[in-house]
């Protein structure tokens, strides 16, 4: 059997393993809800801008209005989600992925 065939078999074995399934489940259980939450927040902002201009132009202090605060909130939420993901990945995802990688490397030798 060639080296490439052994490597392909090792990849298939890892993909079918319970550890990989758990890794994929953990990833999806974090990413999908976070993505849905962010998209809902983003579309709420767009819909408010399109259909509630009076609300969005309501002045809060000086020249700062609701639309500006919510728009800046989009940037803040993007950075917050990124920080949450990095912390979660460092703690939960990356160690498991590294263990699978090590297993794959050892199997391909």
Sine and cosine of phi, psi and omega as CSV:
sin_phi,cos_phi,sin_psi,cos_psi,sin_omega,cos_omega
0.00,0.00,0.70,-0.71,-0.02,-1.00
-0.96,0.27,0.27,-0.96,0.01,-1.00
-0.87,0.49,-0.65,0.76,0.00,-1.00
-0.90,0.43,-0.63,0.78,0.01,-1.00
-0.91,0.41,-0.65,0.76,0.05,-1.00
-0.90,0.44,-0.66,0.75,0.02,-1.00
-0.90,0.44,-0.69,0.72,0.03,-1.00
-0.87,0.49,-0.69,0.73,0.03,-1.00
-0.88,0.47,-0.63,0.77,0.01,-1.00
-0.91,0.42,-0.66,0.75,0.03,-1.00
-0.89,0.46,-0.69,0.72,0.01,-1.00
-0.90,0.44,-0.66,0.75,0.02,-1.00
-0.88,0.47,-0.71,0.71,0.02,-1.00
-0.90,0.43,-0.69,0.73,-0.02,-1.00
-0.88,0.48,-0.55,0.84,0.00,-1.00
-1.00,0.08,-0.14,0.99,-0.08,-1.00
-0.95,0.30,0.47,-0.88,0.06,-1.00
-0.88,0.47,-0.54,0.84,0.00,-1.00
-0.89,0.45,-0.66,0.75,0.02,-1.00
-0.93,0.37,-0.66,0.75,0.06,-1.00
-0.87,0.49,-0.66,0.76,0.05,-1.00
-0.92,0.40,-0.65,0.76,0.04,-1.00
-0.88,0.48,-0.73,0.68,0.01,-1.00
-0.89,0.45,-0.66,0.75,0.01,-1.00
-0.89,0.45,-0.70,0.71,0.01,-1.00
-0.89,0.46,-0.68,0.73,0.01,-1.00
-0.87,0.48,-0.76,0.65,-0.02,-1.00
-0.91,0.41,-0.57,0.82,-0.03,-1.00
-0.94,0.34,-0.33,0.94,0.10,-1.00
-1.00,-0.06,-0.76,0.65,-0.17,-0.99
-0.95,0.32,-0.71,0.71,-0.07,-1.00
-0.90,0.44,-0.75,0.66,0.04,-1.00
-0.89,0.45,-0.62,0.78,0.00,-1.00
-0.91,0.41,-0.64,0.77,0.04,-1.00
-0.91,0.42,-0.70,0.72,0.02,-1.00
-0.88,0.47,-0.68,0.73,0.02,-1.00
-0.88,0.47,-0.73,0.69,-0.01,-1.00
-0.90,0.43,-0.69,0.73,0.00,-1.00
-0.90,0.43,-0.63,0.77,0.06,-1.00
-0.87,0.49,-0.70,0.71,0.02,-1.00
-0.89,0.45,-0.68,0.73,0.00,-1.00
-0.90,0.44,-0.75,0.67,-0.02,-1.00
-0.93,0.38,-0.52,0.85,0.10,-0.99
-0.87,0.49,-0.70,0.72,0.03,-1.00
-0.88,0.48,-0.73,0.69,0.00,-1.00
-0.89,0.45,-0.71,0.71,0.00,-1.00
-0.90,0.43,-0.64,0.76,0.06,-1.00
-0.90,0.44,-0.66,0.75,0.02,-1.00
-0.89,0.45,-0.60,0.80,-0.04,-1.00
-0.99,0.16,-0.64,0.77,-0.16,-0.99
-0.92,-0.39,-0.10,1.00,0.02,-1.00
-0.71,-0.71,0.83,0.56,-0.04,-1.00
-0.89,0.46,-0.50,0.87,0.04,-1.00
-0.90,0.44,-0.68,0.73,0.04,-1.00
-0.91,0.41,-0.71,0.71,-0.05,-1.00
-0.92,0.39,-0.49,0.87,-0.02,-1.00
-1.00,-0.01,0.04,1.00,0.02,-1.00
-0.89,0.46,0.83,-0.55,-0.04,-1.00
-0.97,0.22,0.73,-0.68,0.03,-1.00
-0.99,-0.15,-0.68,0.73,0.01,-1.00
-0.33,-0.94,0.87,-0.49,-0.01,-1.00
0.86,0.50,-0.81,-0.58,0.02,-1.00
-1.00,-0.05,0.16,0.99,0.00,-1.00
-1.00,0.00,0.85,-0.52,-0.01,-1.00
-0.90,-0.44,0.09,-1.00,-0.04,-1.00
-0.86,0.51,-0.68,0.73,-0.01,-1.00
-0.86,0.51,-0.67,0.75,0.02,-1.00
-0.91,0.42,-0.70,0.72,0.00,-1.00
-0.90,0.45,-0.71,0.71,0.02,-1.00
-0.92,0.39,-0.60,0.80,0.05,-1.00
-0.89,0.45,-0.70,0.71,0.06,-1.00
-0.91,0.40,-0.52,0.85,0.07,-1.00
-0.89,0.47,-0.48,0.88,0.07,-1.00
-0.88,0.47,-0.70,0.71,0.02,-1.00
-0.91,0.41,-0.69,0.72,0.00,-1.00
-0.88,0.48,-0.70,0.72,-0.02,-1.00
-0.92,0.39,-0.57,0.82,0.05,-1.00
-0.89,0.46,-0.72,0.69,0.03,-1.00
-0.91,0.42,-0.64,0.77,0.01,-1.00
-0.89,0.45,-0.69,0.72,0.03,-1.00
-0.89,0.45,-0.66,0.75,0.02,-1.00
-0.88,0.47,-0.71,0.71,0.02,-1.00
-0.89,0.45,-0.70,0.72,0.04,-1.00
-0.87,0.50,-0.68,0.73,-0.01,-1.00
-0.90,0.43,-0.71,0.70,-0.02,-1.00
-0.88,0.48,-0.70,0.71,0.02,-1.00
-0.90,0.44,-0.69,0.73,0.02,-1.00
-0.90,0.44,-0.71,0.70,-0.02,-1.00
-0.89,0.45,-0.68,0.73,0.02,-1.00
-0.87,0.49,-0.60,0.80,-0.09,-1.00
-1.00,0.04,-0.68,0.73,-0.19,-0.98
-0.96,-0.29,-0.71,0.71,-0.21,-0.98
-1.00,-0.01,-0.78,0.63,-0.10,-0.99
-0.87,0.50,-0.67,0.74,0.03,-1.00
-0.87,0.49,-0.63,0.78,0.03,-1.00
-0.94,0.35,-0.65,0.76,0.04,-1.00
-0.90,0.43,-0.63,0.77,0.03,-1.00
-0.91,0.42,-0.63,0.78,0.04,-1.00
-0.89,0.45,-0.66,0.75,0.05,-1.00
-0.91,0.41,-0.63,0.77,0.04,-1.00
-0.88,0.48,-0.71,0.71,0.01,-1.00
-0.88,0.47,-0.68,0.73,0.03,-1.00
-0.87,0.49,-0.68,0.73,0.00,-1.00
-0.91,0.42,-0.68,0.74,0.03,-1.00
-0.88,0.47,-0.68,0.74,-0.01,-1.00
-0.93,0.38,-0.59,0.81,-0.01,-1.00
-0.94,0.33,-0.46,0.89,-0.05,-1.00
-1.00,0.07,-0.05,1.00,0.00,-1.00
-0.99,0.10,0.00,0.00,0.00,0.00
